[in-house]
Amino acid sequence: MNIPRNLKYTKTHEWVEMLVGKAKVGITDFAQQEISDIVHIELPEVGKIVKKEQPVAVVESVKSAFDIYAPLSGKIIEINDAILDSPEIVNQSTYEKGFLFIIEIADAKEMETLLSSDDYQKLI
């Protein structure tokens, strides 16, 4: 299982790449394996204000639909359009090409609540 050390994680299996004032978000390798074959993704609209731990997106697989939660509060400033047409990208390349969206961070203190790769490894 791939758990990159440079990323942060949530208990609900989102990964977070910290950028300057913003965060790139996706689902972890563990999550995409559990979900299995992803067939549809609903992403939030650019400009949407999101709150930490609130549902912001939906990933549907051949098994079921799963809510994706905001790891941080802020504003959605970009979505990954490529996965809307080809959701299987998330299964194939969850950390590289399969990110879901980018959030402009509202409260930097919330970053302290994210899990390290070691903590996430213990969780799963």
C-alpha beads as a LAMMPS data file, in Angstrom:
LAMMPS data file: protein, C-alpha beads

124 atoms
123 bonds

1 atom types
1 bond types

-500.0 500.0 xlo xhi
-500.0 500.0 ylo yhi
-500.0 500.0 zlo zhi

Masses

1 110.0

Atoms # bond

1 1 1 0.000 0.000 0.000
2 1 1 1.301 3.433 -0.964
3 1 1 1.272 6.085 1.803
4 1 1 3.564 8.941 0.699
5 1 1 5.403 10.534 3.615
6 1 1 5.135 14.066 2.192
7 1 1 1.335 14.081 2.450
8 1 1 -1.078 14.500 5.363
9 1 1 -4.150 12.315 5.874
10 1 1 -7.596 12.232 7.459
11 1 1 -9.401 9.527 9.388
12 1 1 -11.908 9.423 6.504
13 1 1 -9.142 8.448 4.023
14 1 1 -8.481 11.703 2.182
15 1 1 -4.908 12.748 1.441
16 1 1 -3.760 16.363 1.577
17 1 1 -0.767 17.902 -0.168
18 1 1 0.060 21.169 1.543
19 1 1 0.838 23.997 -0.866
20 1 1 1.351 27.689 -0.052
21 1 1 -2.004 28.855 1.342
22 1 1 -3.855 25.980 -0.291
23 1 1 -4.197 22.212 -0.236
24 1 1 -4.578 19.598 -2.966
25 1 1 -6.971 16.814 -1.908
26 1 1 -7.639 13.268 -3.069
27 1 1 -8.538 9.856 -1.703
28 1 1 -5.871 7.527 -0.394
29 1 1 -4.574 4.414 -2.056
30 1 1 -6.257 2.397 0.716
31 1 1 -9.611 4.094 0.002
32 1 1 -9.489 3.624 -3.767
33 1 1 -8.661 -0.068 -3.275
34 1 1 -11.573 -0.492 -0.846
35 1 1 -13.968 1.399 -3.125
36 1 1 -12.733 -0.649 -6.127
37 1 1 -13.703 0.312 -9.674
38 1 1 -14.687 3.983 -9.644
39 1 1 -17.351 4.729 -12.267
40 1 1 -18.524 8.274 -11.414
41 1 1 -17.331 11.271 -9.399
42 1 1 -19.277 14.355 -8.299
43 1 1 -17.016 17.266 -7.392
44 1 1 -17.893 20.564 -5.693
45 1 1 -18.227 23.721 -7.758
46 1 1 -15.272 26.086 -7.958
47 1 1 -15.953 28.924 -5.524
48 1 1 -17.878 26.759 -3.046
49 1 1 -17.080 27.433 0.611
50 1 1 -16.470 24.178 2.483
51 1 1 -16.180 23.338 6.166
52 1 1 -13.739 20.843 7.635
53 1 1 -15.218 17.331 7.951
54 1 1 -18.336 18.161 5.902
55 1 1 -19.207 16.141 2.754
56 1 1 -18.014 17.927 -0.390
57 1 1 -17.866 15.278 -3.111
58 1 1 -19.143 11.815 -3.978
59 1 1 -17.246 8.890 -5.463
60 1 1 -19.327 6.090 -6.945
61 1 1 -18.005 2.629 -7.662
62 1 1 -19.494 -0.594 -8.879
63 1 1 -20.097 -1.342 -5.167
64 1 1 -21.680 1.834 -3.797
65 1 1 -21.408 5.620 -3.406
66 1 1 -19.079 7.190 -0.861
67 1 1 -18.973 10.727 0.532
68 1 1 -15.677 12.592 0.410
69 1 1 -15.111 15.021 3.276
70 1 1 -13.302 18.350 3.318
71 1 1 -10.050 17.873 5.249
72 1 1 -9.852 21.642 5.854
73 1 1 -12.183 24.629 5.741
74 1 1 -11.868 27.039 2.847
75 1 1 -12.895 27.740 -0.712
76 1 1 -12.682 25.325 -3.640
77 1 1 -10.422 27.055 -6.162
78 1 1 -9.851 24.217 -8.631
79 1 1 -11.297 20.826 -9.504
80 1 1 -9.719 18.026 -11.499
81 1 1 -11.848 18.060 -14.664
82 1 1 -9.992 15.051 -16.090
83 1 1 -11.495 12.663 -13.531
84 1 1 -15.046 13.745 -14.375
85 1 1 -14.697 12.190 -17.833
86 1 1 -12.351 9.390 -16.745
87 1 1 -12.982 8.532 -13.071
88 1 1 -10.799 5.431 -13.367
89 1 1 -7.779 7.799 -13.185
90 1 1 -8.298 7.835 -9.408
91 1 1 -7.846 4.041 -9.292
92 1 1 -4.822 4.181 -11.573
93 1 1 -2.986 7.218 -10.153
94 1 1 -4.641 8.489 -6.993
95 1 1 -1.674 10.574 -5.799
96 1 1 -0.380 11.899 -9.114
97 1 1 -3.173 12.490 -11.643
98 1 1 -6.174 11.493 -9.514
99 1 1 -6.515 14.434 -7.135
100 1 1 -10.080 15.675 -6.639
101 1 1 -9.831 19.398 -5.868
102 1 1 -7.752 22.223 -4.416
103 1 1 -8.896 24.246 -1.394
104 1 1 -7.769 27.761 -0.511
105 1 1 -7.230 27.278 3.226
106 1 1 -9.319 29.460 5.564
107 1 1 -7.715 28.451 8.878
108 1 1 -4.099 27.275 8.900
109 1 1 -4.513 25.928 12.456
110 1 1 -6.735 23.142 11.086
111 1 1 -3.656 21.655 9.397
112 1 1 -2.468 20.549 12.855
113 1 1 -5.392 18.083 13.034
114 1 1 -4.278 16.119 9.965
115 1 1 -2.521 12.777 10.354
116 1 1 1.085 12.053 9.439
117 1 1 1.811 9.106 7.155
118 1 1 2.849 7.046 10.215
119 1 1 -0.382 7.906 12.060
120 1 1 -2.452 7.059 8.978
121 1 1 -0.624 3.729 8.612
122 1 1 -1.580 2.886 12.214
123 1 1 -5.200 3.864 11.526
124 1 1 -5.609 1.474 8.616

Bonds

1 1 1 2
2 1 2 3
3 1 3 4
4 1 4 5
5 1 5 6
6 1 6 7
7 1 7 8
8 1 8 9
9 1 9 10
10 1 10 11
11 1 11 12
12 1 12 13
13 1 13 14
14 1 14 15
15 1 15 16
16 1 16 17
17 1 17 18
18 1 18 19
19 1 19 20
20 1 20 21
21 1 21 22
22 1 22 23
23 1 23 24
24 1 24 25
25 1 25 26
26 1 26 27
27 1 27 28
28 1 28 29
29 1 29 30
30 1 30 31
31 1 31 32
32 1 32 33
33 1 33 34
34 1 34 35
35 1 35 36
36 1 36 37
37 1 37 38
38 1 38 39
39 1 39 40
40 1 40 41
41 1 41 42
42 1 42 43
43 1 43 44
44 1 44 45
45 1 45 46
46 1 46 47
47 1 47 48
48 1 48 49
49 1 49 50
50 1 50 51
51 1 51 52
52 1 52 53
53 1 53 54
54 1 54 55
55 1 55 56
56 1 56 57
57 1 57 58
58 1 58 59
59 1 59 60
60 1 60 61
61 1 61 62
62 1 62 63
63 1 63 64
64 1 64 65
65 1 65 66
66 1 66 67
67 1 67 68
68 1 68 69
69 1 69 70
70 1 70 71
71 1 71 72
72 1 72 73
73 1 73 74
74 1 74 75
75 1 75 76
76 1 76 77
77 1 77 78
78 1 78 79
79 1 79 80
80 1 80 81
81 1 81 82
82 1 82 83
83 1 83 84
84 1 84 85
85 1 85 86
86 1 86 87
87 1 87 88
88 1 88 89
89 1 89 90
90 1 90 91
91 1 91 92
92 1 92 93
93 1 93 94
94 1 94 95
95 1 95 96
96 1 96 97
97 1 97 98
98 1 98 99
99 1 99 100
100 1 100 101
101 1 101 102
102 1 102 103
103 1 103 104
104 1 104 105
105 1 105 106
106 1 106 107
107 1 107 108
108 1 108 109
109 1 109 110
110 1 110 111
111 1 111 112
112 1 112 113
113 1 113 114
114 1 114 115
115 1 115 116
116 1 116 117
117 1 117 118
118 1 118 119
119 1 119 120
120 1 120 121
121 1 121 122
122 1 122 123
123 1 123 124
